[in-house]
Amino acid sequence: MEKLFTAEFRPADILLDRVFNPARDPNTGNQTLEYLGEACGIIPDFFLNACLKSEDEGGITLQAICDNMDNYYQMGGFGQYPWKGTLDHRGTYQSEYEDDNPMPPLARFGFQDKAYCYVYDYGVVSVRLGLEGEYKIARFD
């Protein structure tokens, strides 16, 4: 019997709202969607699972999502290796060090308009409540 449908999907591909290059950075815009998706790795899966578990445990909070992502990752993350800096309204990360260039996100993943995960180069990740709410930043390499 011949396969009619061979595409592979992960739950995060279907259940999360996904926007590539949300900051409209010209350098990121030169990358293919396939490249940007691959560069995000399994971080969207951690985020989706963390959001679903947070909902089951009593509600979506920044701390609950970050704790659950750390539990899935098991190599540090928000609790062990938090980063300092700021996010603008498009999710561009600015380090606390003035000499560092801003880092635009490769992609933004949204969970029911309640929480968003931004993924950057080098495995840097931020989770934000709403599009302009509180946030945390860490590295998930």
C-alpha positions as CSV (number, residue, x, y, z in Angstrom):
1,M,0.0,0.0,0.0
2,E,1.3,3.4,-0.9
3,K,1.3,6.3,1.6
4,L,-1.0,9.1,0.5
5,F,0.1,11.6,3.2
6,T,3.8,11.7,4.4
7,A,4.1,15.0,6.1
8,E,5.1,14.9,9.8
9,F,3.6,17.2,12.3
10,R,4.2,17.8,15.9
11,P,1.4,19.0,18.2
12,A,3.1,22.4,18.6
13,D,2.8,22.8,14.8
14,I,-0.9,22.7,15.0
15,L,-1.8,24.0,18.5
16,L,0.4,27.1,18.6
17,D,0.0,30.3,16.6
18,R,3.3,30.7,14.8
19,V,4.8,33.9,13.3
20,F,8.2,33.8,11.8
21,N,10.3,37.0,12.0
22,P,7.8,38.9,14.1
23,A,10.1,41.9,14.4
24,R,10.4,42.1,10.6
25,D,14.2,42.1,10.8
26,P,15.7,42.3,7.3
27,N,18.5,39.8,8.1
28,T,16.1,37.2,9.6
29,G,13.7,37.8,6.6
30,N,16.4,36.5,4.3
31,Q,16.0,33.0,5.9
32,T,13.6,30.4,4.6
33,L,10.7,29.3,6.7
34,E,12.1,25.8,6.9
35,Y,15.4,27.2,8.3
36,L,13.6,29.3,10.9
37,G,11.5,26.4,12.0
38,E,14.5,24.1,12.3
39,A,16.4,26.8,14.2
40,C,13.7,26.8,16.9
41,G,14.2,23.1,17.5
42,I,12.0,21.5,20.1
43,I,11.6,24.7,22.1
44,P,8.0,25.2,20.8
45,D,7.2,21.7,22.1
46,F,8.5,22.6,25.6
47,F,6.4,25.7,25.5
48,L,3.2,24.0,24.4
49,N,3.6,21.2,27.0
50,A,4.4,23.8,29.7
51,C,1.3,25.8,28.8
52,L,-1.0,22.8,28.8
53,K,0.4,21.6,32.1
54,S,0.0,25.0,33.6
55,E,-3.7,25.1,32.5
56,D,-4.2,21.7,34.1
57,E,-2.6,22.8,37.3
58,G,-4.6,25.9,37.9
59,G,-3.9,28.5,35.3
60,I,-1.5,30.2,33.0
61,T,1.1,32.2,34.9
62,L,4.5,33.3,33.8
63,Q,6.1,31.4,36.7
64,A,4.2,28.2,36.0
65,I,5.1,28.2,32.3
66,C,8.8,28.9,33.0
67,D,8.9,26.2,35.8
68,N,7.3,23.7,33.5
69,M,9.6,24.5,30.6
70,D,12.6,24.0,32.9
71,N,11.2,20.7,34.0
72,Y,10.9,19.5,30.4
73,Y,14.3,20.9,29.4
74,Q,16.1,19.6,32.6
75,M,19.3,21.5,31.8
76,G,18.8,24.9,33.5
77,G,16.7,27.4,31.8
78,F,14.7,30.2,33.5
79,G,15.3,29.1,37.1
80,Q,19.1,28.3,36.8
81,Y,20.3,30.6,34.0
82,P,18.0,33.6,33.7
83,W,19.1,36.4,31.4
84,K,18.7,40.1,32.1
85,G,17.6,42.5,29.5
86,T,14.4,43.9,28.0
87,L,11.9,43.0,25.3
88,D,10.3,45.6,23.1
89,H,6.7,45.3,21.8
90,R,7.9,43.1,18.9
91,G,9.8,40.8,21.1
92,T,13.3,42.1,20.2
93,Y,15.7,41.3,23.0
94,Q,18.1,44.0,24.2
95,S,20.9,42.8,26.6
96,E,21.6,44.7,29.8
97,Y,25.0,45.5,28.2
98,E,24.9,48.6,26.1
99,D,27.5,47.4,23.5
100,D,25.4,44.3,22.6
101,N,23.3,44.6,19.5
102,P,19.5,44.0,19.7
103,M,18.5,40.4,19.0
104,P,15.3,40.1,16.9
105,P,13.3,36.8,17.4
106,L,13.4,34.1,14.8
107,A,9.8,33.2,15.6
108,R,7.0,33.8,18.0
109,F,4.7,31.0,19.3
110,G,1.4,31.9,20.9
111,F,-0.8,29.8,23.2
112,Q,-4.4,31.0,23.0
113,D,-3.4,34.7,23.1
114,K,-2.5,34.1,26.8
115,A,1.2,33.5,26.5
116,Y,3.9,33.8,23.9
117,C,7.3,32.3,23.4
118,Y,10.0,34.1,21.4
119,V,12.9,32.1,20.1
120,Y,16.2,33.8,19.1
121,D,19.5,32.7,17.7
122,Y,21.8,30.6,20.0
123,G,18.9,29.0,21.9
124,V,17.8,32.2,23.7
125,V,14.2,32.1,24.7
126,S,11.7,34.5,26.2
127,V,8.2,33.8,27.5
128,R,5.8,36.6,27.8
129,L,2.2,36.9,29.1
130,G,0.1,38.5,26.5
131,L,1.9,40.5,23.8
132,E,3.2,43.2,26.1
133,G,3.0,41.6,29.6
134,E,5.7,40.5,32.0
135,Y,8.4,38.2,30.7
136,K,11.4,36.1,31.5
137,I,14.5,35.4,29.3
138,A,16.9,32.4,29.4
139,R,19.0,30.1,27.2
140,F,17.8,26.7,26.1
141,D,20.7,25.3,24.2
